[in-house]
Amino acid sequence: MSGICLRGDCSLDIPKPMTKKLILFVFIFSLQCQIQEKKTETAYGETSLYDEWAGLSSSDPLHKNEMDLSWKKLINTKDTITNYLKGKEYQPKVKTVVYPFSGIDVLNLFSFYPNCDRYILFGLEEPGYPNQYSSLSDKEKQIVKQGIRNLSDHLAGRNYFTYRKMKEETKKKELNGAYPVFVAFLRRMGKEILDSKEEVIVGKGITYKGFTISLYDAKLKKYETLTYFKIFLIGNEGVPGDGLYEYFSELTNVGIFTKSAEYLFHGEKRKLVRDLLLKNAEFVVQDESGFPIRFFPEESWKRQVFGRYERSWNLSGAVVPEVQPELKHLSAITNDETLPFPFGYGYLGTKDNRQSAVLVFEKK
């Protein structure tokens, strides 16, 4: 029973060699609590700013009303996706999900992967963290909020972003990157922002910049992190020593989500990074512009088509898509009903959901 005390003064029952260790433990624990408390106070201190970006406060009625309109559409789409998946054999059990060529599309990501702990996205937009919002003039702050709601409207209208529109808005010096838009969208989804920090991936002669946002979802009662990097793939990434290889190789229990990806993983130009991302993947959700079906042979993967696939789309300036008769055959024998929500370039080509398809690959 040595070291266990039921009285008010326990000092006599603690062996002397343990006293210093106990004091050290208490000091370290107290210091960690102070650091965490400081971060939490900082995050809470910025909550009014996050809500201003999201249009959740009454300080800017115009911004609030316009964000309310677009997010009514977006949340309806999210709810439609959630209810649709409940009727399918769909249970991603991964803890980390990677979203290549993501833009700022957190709504679709969390709709298809609601229960992950770690979300990693990369796109072409500047991170924009830390932001300089507090030092802007009132006119400049209006430009930031206008950019946020323009992107919100853009996503609500088609359920995907175009690179041109994201570049147009996030390149404005007032907005200065993606961070305020991410925060606004996450707050609109009910996520609490606990903390933010800069992130970097260092390779040979290049540094990929980004940020990590610590989140709490009160509805799901779970903590999450969302990390975003600006990564432009030119085709030689994915070799040992380039930073990306080490970062993505260390991930385990991985899911992948990608849509409206301009067929960038078709052909062989980005073979190395494509193989790197798929190396530890256990669950993949995408439209037909993501990874070609040839990477998911039937003997190794359970393959599902939600909705209907008939063809791919030749986009101006994009990679020419591979012909995928195997995917067309899989869709034909599945003979699923039309999706109740737009997904991918099928909506762009037909202006309805007749050729929208969600492809789900689960490792056996």
Kinemage of the C-alpha trace (Angstrom):
@kinemage 1
@onewidth
@group {chain A} dominant
@subgroup {mainchain}
@vectorlist {calphas} color= white
{ca met a 1} P 0.000 0.000 0.000
{ca ser a 2} L 3.041 2.261 -0.095
{ca gly a 3} L 2.360 5.586 -1.821
{ca ile a 4} L -1.451 5.333 -1.405
{ca cys a 5} L -2.942 7.767 1.083
{ca leu a 6} L -6.423 8.257 2.465
{ca arg a 7} L -5.516 11.121 4.816
{ca gly a 8} L -5.191 14.832 4.169
{ca asp a 9} L -1.355 14.892 4.381
{ca cys a 10} L 0.195 12.287 2.109
{ca ser a 11} L 3.772 13.527 2.106
{ca leu a 12} L 4.887 11.015 4.736
{ca asp a 13} L 3.639 8.086 2.677
{ca ile a 14} L 5.525 8.962 -0.513
{ca pro a 15} L 8.992 7.438 -0.735
{ca lys a 16} L 11.607 10.190 -0.933
{ca pro a 17} L 12.971 9.097 -4.358
{ca met a 18} L 9.441 9.500 -5.704
{ca thr a 19} L 8.933 13.009 -4.323
{ca lys a 20} L 11.066 14.773 -6.961
{ca lys a 21} L 9.453 12.742 -9.749
{ca leu a 22} L 6.003 13.602 -8.483
{ca ile a 23} L 6.852 17.319 -8.269
{ca leu a 24} L 8.284 17.202 -11.794
{ca phe a 25} L 5.177 15.423 -13.088
{ca val a 26} L 2.853 17.965 -11.473
{ca phe a 27} L 4.937 20.844 -12.913
{ca ile a 28} L 4.874 19.428 -16.458
{ca phe a 29} L 1.177 18.631 -16.239
{ca ser a 30} L 0.441 22.136 -14.972
{ca leu a 31} L 2.529 23.666 -17.767
{ca gln a 32} L 0.688 21.625 -20.411
{ca cys a 33} L -2.634 22.744 -18.966
{ca gln a 34} L -1.504 26.374 -19.102
{ca ile a 35} L -0.428 26.026 -22.736
{ca gln a 36} L -3.699 24.359 -23.691
{ca glu a 37} L -5.633 26.959 -21.743
{ca lys a 38} L -3.797 29.731 -23.585
{ca lys a 39} L -4.622 28.195 -26.955
{ca thr a 40} L -8.250 27.772 -25.995
{ca glu a 41} L -8.512 31.372 -24.789
{ca thr a 42} L -6.989 32.553 -28.075
{ca ala a 43} L -9.449 30.474 -30.093
{ca tyr a 44} L -12.408 31.678 -28.055
{ca gly a 45} L -11.179 35.237 -28.446
{ca glu a 46} L -11.375 34.864 -32.221
{ca thr a 47} L -14.782 33.167 -32.274
{ca ser a 48} L -16.533 36.452 -33.107
{ca leu a 49} L -14.198 36.845 -36.094
{ca tyr a 50} L -14.930 33.300 -37.315
{ca asp a 51} L -18.658 33.921 -36.998
{ca glu a 52} L -18.304 37.208 -38.861
{ca trp a 53} L -16.648 35.414 -41.778
{ca ala a 54} L -19.313 32.706 -41.699
{ca gly a 55} L -22.179 35.187 -41.601
{ca leu a 56} L -23.377 33.798 -38.280
{ca ser a 57} L -23.299 37.132 -36.470
{ca ser a 58} L -25.670 40.078 -36.903
{ca ser a 59} L -22.841 42.592 -37.331
{ca asp a 60} L -23.222 42.536 -41.134
{ca pro a 61} L -26.856 41.807 -42.133
{ca leu a 62} L -26.120 41.737 -45.902
{ca his a 63} L -23.346 39.167 -45.512
{ca lys a 64} L -25.457 37.096 -43.103
{ca asn a 65} L -28.504 37.051 -45.373
{ca glu a 66} L -26.554 36.056 -48.484
{ca met a 67} L -24.617 33.350 -46.624
{ca asp a 68} L -27.896 32.059 -45.196
{ca leu a 69} L -29.294 31.680 -48.715
{ca ser a 70} L -26.357 29.768 -50.176
{ca trp a 71} L -25.904 27.597 -47.086
{ca lys a 72} L -29.544 26.622 -47.062
{ca lys a 73} L -28.870 25.042 -50.465
{ca leu a 74} L -25.543 23.562 -49.353
{ca ile a 75} L -26.903 22.014 -46.159
{ca asn a 76} L -29.847 20.596 -48.120
{ca thr a 77} L -27.322 18.933 -50.453
{ca lys a 78} L -25.323 17.648 -47.477
{ca asp a 79} L -28.451 16.204 -45.867
{ca thr a 80} L -29.474 14.617 -49.170
{ca ile a 81} L -26.064 12.934 -49.476
{ca thr a 82} L -26.177 11.740 -45.856
{ca asn a 83} L -29.674 10.257 -46.197
{ca tyr a 84} L -28.803 8.692 -49.552
{ca leu a 85} L -25.742 6.919 -48.147
{ca lys a 86} L -27.802 5.469 -45.277
{ca gly a 87} L -29.653 3.409 -47.871
{ca lys a 88} L -26.438 2.059 -49.378
{ca glu a 89} L -23.844 -0.440 -48.280
{ca tyr a 90} L -21.424 2.291 -47.331
{ca gln a 91} L -19.226 2.187 -44.228
{ca pro a 92} L -15.797 3.828 -44.520
{ca lys a 93} L -13.849 2.760 -41.420
{ca val a 94} L -10.703 4.807 -41.987
{ca lys a 95} L -9.394 7.429 -39.558
{ca thr a 96} L -7.460 9.625 -42.020
{ca val a 97} L -8.752 10.865 -45.362
{ca val a 98} L -6.754 12.609 -48.100
{ca tyr a 99} L -8.462 14.899 -50.620
{ca pro a 100} L -6.206 15.704 -53.623
{ca phe a 101} L -7.065 18.747 -55.774
{ca ser a 102} L -9.609 19.716 -53.148
{ca gly a 103} L -9.976 23.445 -53.380
{ca ile a 104} L -12.082 24.488 -50.380
{ca asp a 105} L -14.677 21.731 -50.720
{ca val a 106} L -15.091 20.653 -47.097
{ca leu a 107} L -18.829 20.110 -47.421
{ca asn a 108} L -18.588 17.114 -49.743
{ca leu a 109} L -15.596 15.747 -47.856
{ca phe a 110} L -17.392 15.666 -44.506
{ca ser a 111} L -20.587 14.390 -46.141
{ca phe a 112} L -18.874 11.257 -47.412
{ca tyr a 113} L -16.386 10.860 -44.547
{ca pro a 114} L -18.184 12.194 -41.444
{ca asn a 115} L -16.404 10.090 -38.815
{ca cys a 116} L -12.696 10.514 -39.519
{ca asp a 117} L -10.245 12.054 -37.075
{ca arg a 118} L -7.868 13.646 -39.563
{ca tyr a 119} L -8.626 15.380 -42.873
{ca ile a 120} L -5.763 16.298 -45.232
{ca leu a 121} L -6.481 18.405 -48.314
{ca phe a 122} L -4.281 19.930 -50.965
{ca gly a 123} L -4.984 22.307 -53.809
{ca leu a 124} L -3.603 25.262 -55.736
{ca glu a 125} L -4.849 28.085 -53.534
{ca glu a 126} L -2.518 29.955 -51.201
{ca pro a 127} L -3.032 28.932 -47.557
{ca gly a 128} L -3.652 32.509 -46.385
{ca tyr a 129} L -2.604 31.756 -42.817
{ca pro a 130} L -1.943 33.637 -40.654
{ca asn a 131} L -4.516 36.125 -41.870
{ca gln a 132} L -4.224 39.916 -41.586
{ca tyr a 133} L -7.934 40.647 -41.270
{ca ser a 134} L -7.700 42.718 -38.092
{ca ser a 135} L -5.371 45.214 -39.781
{ca leu a 136} L -7.654 45.796 -42.787
{ca ser a 137} L -9.871 48.804 -43.329
{ca asp a 138} L -13.647 48.409 -43.233
{ca lys a 139} L -13.753 48.535 -47.040
{ca glu a 140} L -11.101 45.825 -47.305
{ca lys a 141} L -12.957 43.640 -44.785
{ca gln a 142} L -16.032 43.881 -47.010
{ca ile a 143} L -13.972 42.550 -49.922
{ca val a 144} L -12.951 39.537 -47.790
{ca lys a 145} L -16.551 38.729 -46.870
{ca gln a 146} L -17.711 39.263 -50.426
{ca gly a 147} L -15.100 36.755 -51.603
{ca ile a 148} L -16.307 34.212 -49.034
{ca arg a 149} L -19.939 34.505 -50.081
{ca asn a 150} L -19.048 34.508 -53.799
{ca leu a 151} L -17.353 31.139 -53.316
{ca ser a 152} L -20.252 29.936 -51.200
{ca asp a 153} L -22.692 30.835 -53.980
{ca his a 154} L -20.403 29.220 -56.546
{ca leu a 155} L -20.357 25.893 -54.686
{ca ala a 156} L -24.101 25.992 -53.967
{ca gly a 157} L -24.878 26.360 -57.667
{ca arg a 158} L -23.025 23.270 -58.920
{ca asn a 159} L -21.600 21.308 -55.939
{ca tyr a 160} L -18.017 21.816 -57.108
{ca phe a 161} L -15.569 24.673 -57.502
{ca thr a 162} L -13.883 25.760 -60.693
{ca tyr a 163} L -10.202 26.607 -60.386
{ca arg a 164} L -10.771 29.894 -62.203
{ca lys a 165} L -13.312 31.096 -59.634
{ca met a 166} L -11.244 30.014 -56.637
{ca lys a 167} L -8.170 31.724 -58.053
{ca glu a 168} L -10.131 34.877 -58.815
{ca glu a 169} L -11.323 35.217 -55.223
{ca thr a 170} L -8.434 33.873 -53.136
{ca lys a 171} L -5.823 35.825 -55.108
{ca lys a 172} L -7.325 39.116 -53.974
{ca lys a 173} L -4.819 40.713 -51.610
{ca glu a 174} L -7.538 41.352 -49.024
{ca leu a 175} L -8.588 37.696 -48.820
{ca asn a 176} L -5.007 36.553 -49.374
{ca gly a 177} L -5.676 32.825 -49.514
{ca ala a 178} L -8.002 30.040 -48.512
{ca tyr a 179} L -7.936 30.140 -44.699
{ca pro a 180} L -10.856 32.551 -44.079
{ca val a 181} L -13.042 30.595 -46.524
{ca phe a 182} L -12.209 27.273 -44.861
{ca val a 183} L -13.021 28.717 -41.445
{ca ala a 184} L -16.298 30.251 -42.636
{ca phe a 185} L -17.419 26.975 -44.234
{ca leu a 186} L -16.407 24.872 -41.218
{ca arg a 187} L -18.296 27.175 -38.859
{ca arg a 188} L -21.339 26.990 -41.131
{ca met a 189} L -21.155 23.200 -40.779
{ca gly a 190} L -21.310 23.545 -36.999
{ca lys a 191} L -17.621 22.886 -36.296
{ca glu a 192} L -16.010 24.743 -33.397
{ca ile a 193} L -12.558 26.182 -34.188
{ca leu a 194} L -10.264 25.331 -31.260
{ca asp a 195} L -6.865 26.276 -32.653
{ca ser a 196} L -4.936 26.962 -35.871
{ca lys a 197} L -1.253 26.630 -36.702
{ca glu a 198} L 1.047 26.811 -39.702
{ca glu a 199} L 2.226 23.591 -41.355
{ca val a 200} L 5.026 22.916 -43.826
{ca ile a 201} L 6.306 19.955 -45.832
{ca val a 202} L 9.982 20.456 -46.638
{ca gly a 203} L 11.461 18.765 -49.695
{ca lys a 204} L 14.522 19.208 -51.877
{ca gly a 205} L 14.571 22.870 -52.783
{ca ile a 206} L 10.868 23.353 -52.097
{ca thr a 207} L 8.613 23.985 -49.121
{ca tyr a 208} L 4.901 23.284 -49.285
{ca lys a 209} L 3.043 25.678 -46.990
{ca gly a 210} L -0.246 25.087 -45.231
{ca phe a 211} L -2.112 25.097 -41.951
{ca thr a 212} L -3.894 22.784 -39.528
{ca ile a 213} L -7.187 23.685 -37.871
{ca ser a 214} L -8.199 21.847 -34.691
{ca leu a 215} L -11.952 21.283 -34.549
{ca tyr a 216} L -14.656 19.990 -32.271
{ca asp a 217} L -17.962 18.701 -33.607
{ca ala a 218} L -20.514 19.077 -30.800
{ca lys a 219} L -23.138 17.044 -32.664
{ca leu a 220} L -20.807 14.063 -33.155
{ca lys a 221} L -18.990 14.751 -29.866
{ca lys a 222} L -15.580 14.282 -31.480
{ca tyr a 223} L -12.335 16.176 -32.034
{ca glu a 224} L -10.940 16.483 -35.560
{ca thr a 225} L -8.102 18.161 -37.423
{ca leu a 226} L -8.175 19.598 -40.915
{ca thr a 227} L -4.882 20.238 -42.700
{ca tyr a 228} L -4.542 22.076 -45.998
{ca phe a 229} L -1.432 22.457 -48.188
{ca lys a 230} L -0.813 24.320 -51.395
{ca ile a 231} L 0.694 21.645 -53.667
{ca phe a 232} L 1.162 22.030 -57.409
{ca leu a 233} L 2.025 18.672 -58.974
{ca ile a 234} L 4.235 18.974 -62.045
{ca gly a 235} L 4.785 15.226 -62.443
{ca asn a 236} L 8.063 14.319 -60.713
{ca glu a 237} L 6.732 14.237 -57.130
{ca gly a 238} L 6.522 11.077 -55.055
{ca val a 239} L 10.171 10.016 -54.748
{ca pro a 240} L 12.099 9.520 -51.473
{ca gly a 241} L 13.492 12.781 -50.171
{ca asp a 242} L 11.000 15.130 -51.810
{ca gly a 243} L 8.997 15.651 -48.623
{ca leu a 244} L 5.697 14.550 -50.107
{ca tyr a 245} L 6.914 10.948 -50.242
{ca glu a 246} L 7.768 10.950 -46.545
{ca tyr a 247} L 4.598 12.774 -45.489
{ca phe a 248} L 2.109 10.577 -47.324
{ca ser a 249} L 4.036 7.312 -46.809
{ca glu a 250} L 3.664 7.665 -43.044
{ca leu a 251} L -0.136 7.805 -43.177
{ca thr a 252} L -2.010 4.639 -42.226
{ca asn a 253} L -5.661 3.532 -42.312
{ca val a 254} L -6.186 5.968 -45.198
{ca gly a 255} L -9.250 6.907 -47.185
{ca ile a 256} L -9.181 9.059 -50.321
{ca phe a 257} L -11.822 11.443 -51.598
{ca thr a 258} L -11.581 13.252 -54.909
{ca lys a 259} L -13.983 14.818 -57.365
{ca ser a 260} L -13.860 17.281 -60.241
{ca ala a 261} L -10.148 16.443 -60.479
{ca glu a 262} L -9.741 17.240 -64.206
{ca tyr a 263} L -8.486 13.662 -64.853
{ca leu a 264} L -5.073 14.607 -63.450
{ca phe a 265} L -4.394 11.009 -62.388
{ca his a 266} L -5.224 9.645 -65.848
{ca gly a 267} L -2.253 8.803 -68.059
{ca glu a 268} L 1.262 8.448 -66.660
{ca lys a 269} L 2.469 12.008 -66.042
{ca arg a 270} L 1.677 11.880 -62.306
{ca lys a 271} L 2.250 8.159 -61.869
{ca leu a 272} L 4.623 8.439 -58.900
{ca val a 273} L 2.406 10.565 -56.683
{ca arg a 274} L -0.652 8.605 -57.789
{ca asp a 275} L 0.990 5.371 -56.655
{ca leu a 276} L 2.103 7.092 -53.443
{ca leu a 277} L -1.425 8.152 -52.528
{ca leu a 278} L -2.899 4.740 -53.343
{ca lys a 279} L -0.170 2.780 -51.528
{ca asn a 280} L -1.867 2.854 -48.116
{ca ala a 281} L -5.414 3.533 -49.305
{ca glu a 282} L -8.133 1.263 -47.950
{ca phe a 283} L -11.238 3.153 -49.068
{ca val a 284} L -11.662 5.467 -52.080
{ca val a 285} L -14.638 7.681 -52.944
{ca gln a 286} L -14.539 9.678 -56.172
{ca asp a 287} L -16.202 10.645 -59.398
{ca glu a 288} L -14.942 9.335 -62.735
{ca ser a 289} L -12.337 12.109 -63.038
{ca gly a 290} L -10.240 10.663 -60.192
{ca phe a 291} L -8.231 7.425 -60.345
{ca pro a 292} L -8.954 5.153 -63.343
{ca ile a 293} L -10.762 1.937 -62.450
{ca arg a 294} L -7.779 -0.126 -63.634
{ca phe a 295} L -6.145 0.599 -60.264
{ca phe a 296} L -8.947 -1.203 -58.459
{ca pro a 297} L -8.980 -4.790 -59.788
{ca glu a 298} L -11.982 -6.829 -58.720
{ca glu a 299} L -9.897 -9.475 -56.972
{ca ser a 300} L -8.503 -6.860 -54.555
{ca trp a 301} L -11.278 -4.279 -54.257
{ca lys a 302} L -15.004 -4.264 -53.641
{ca arg a 303} L -16.330 -1.895 -56.333
{ca gln a 304} L -19.614 0.024 -56.310
{ca val a 305} L -21.198 2.605 -58.604
{ca phe a 306} L -23.818 4.888 -57.099
{ca gly a 307} L -25.736 6.668 -59.829
{ca arg a 308} L -24.814 6.134 -63.475
{ca tyr a 309} L -21.639 6.435 -65.527
{ca glu a 310} L -21.868 6.669 -69.305
{ca arg a 311} L -18.900 8.735 -70.417
{ca ser a 312} L -16.064 11.058 -69.405
{ca trp a 313} L -15.758 14.672 -70.464
{ca asn a 314} L -13.057 16.376 -72.503
{ca leu a 315} L -12.446 19.601 -70.614
{ca ser a 316} L -10.660 22.543 -72.192
{ca gly a 317} L -7.025 22.552 -71.057
{ca ala a 318} L -7.401 19.415 -68.920
{ca val a 319} L -5.879 15.953 -69.242
{ca val a 320} L -7.573 13.784 -71.869
{ca pro a 321} L -9.490 11.132 -69.897
{ca glu a 322} L -8.757 7.463 -70.364
{ca val a 323} L -11.402 5.330 -72.048
{ca gln a 324} L -12.891 3.123 -69.319
{ca pro a 325} L -15.137 0.416 -70.793
{ca glu a 326} L -14.772 -1.579 -67.568
{ca leu a 327} L -16.307 1.270 -65.603
{ca lys a 328} L -19.139 1.635 -68.088
{ca his a 329} L -19.804 -2.108 -67.855
{ca leu a 330} L -19.798 -2.010 -64.047
{ca ser a 331} L -22.305 0.841 -64.094
{ca ala a 332} L -24.498 -0.990 -66.599
{ca ile a 333} L -24.707 -4.211 -64.571
{ca thr a 334} L -25.269 -2.230 -61.352
{ca asn a 335} L -28.064 -0.283 -63.077
{ca asp a 336} L -28.455 2.111 -60.167
{ca glu a 337} L -31.006 4.906 -60.055
{ca thr a 338} L -30.109 8.522 -60.808
{ca leu a 339} L -28.345 10.283 -57.950
{ca pro a 340} L -30.523 12.764 -56.043
{ca phe a 341} L -27.619 15.235 -55.972
{ca pro a 342} L -25.073 16.520 -58.533
{ca phe a 343} L -21.631 14.944 -58.408
{ca gly a 344} L -18.745 15.517 -60.808
{ca tyr a 345} L -18.636 16.662 -64.409
{ca gly a 346} L -21.737 14.733 -65.461
{ca tyr a 347} L -23.775 17.635 -64.139
{ca leu a 348} L -21.678 20.062 -66.185
{ca gly a 349} L -22.360 18.112 -69.361
{ca thr a 350} L -26.086 17.450 -68.924
{ca lys a 351} L -27.272 20.180 -66.484
{ca asp a 352} L -28.946 17.468 -64.403
{ca asn a 353} L -27.903 14.337 -62.489
{ca arg a 354} L -28.442 11.709 -65.196
{ca gln a 355} L -24.718 11.118 -65.578
{ca ser a 356} L -23.571 11.821 -62.043
{ca ala a 357} L -21.815 8.840 -60.473
{ca val a 358} L -20.105 8.188 -57.147
{ca leu a 359} L -17.486 5.437 -57.373
{ca val a 360} L -16.708 3.597 -54.132
{ca phe a 361} L -13.745 1.225 -53.853
{ca glu a 362} L -13.107 -0.701 -50.639
{ca lys a 363} L -10.021 -2.872 -50.202
{ca lys a 364} L -10.865 -6.530 -49.549
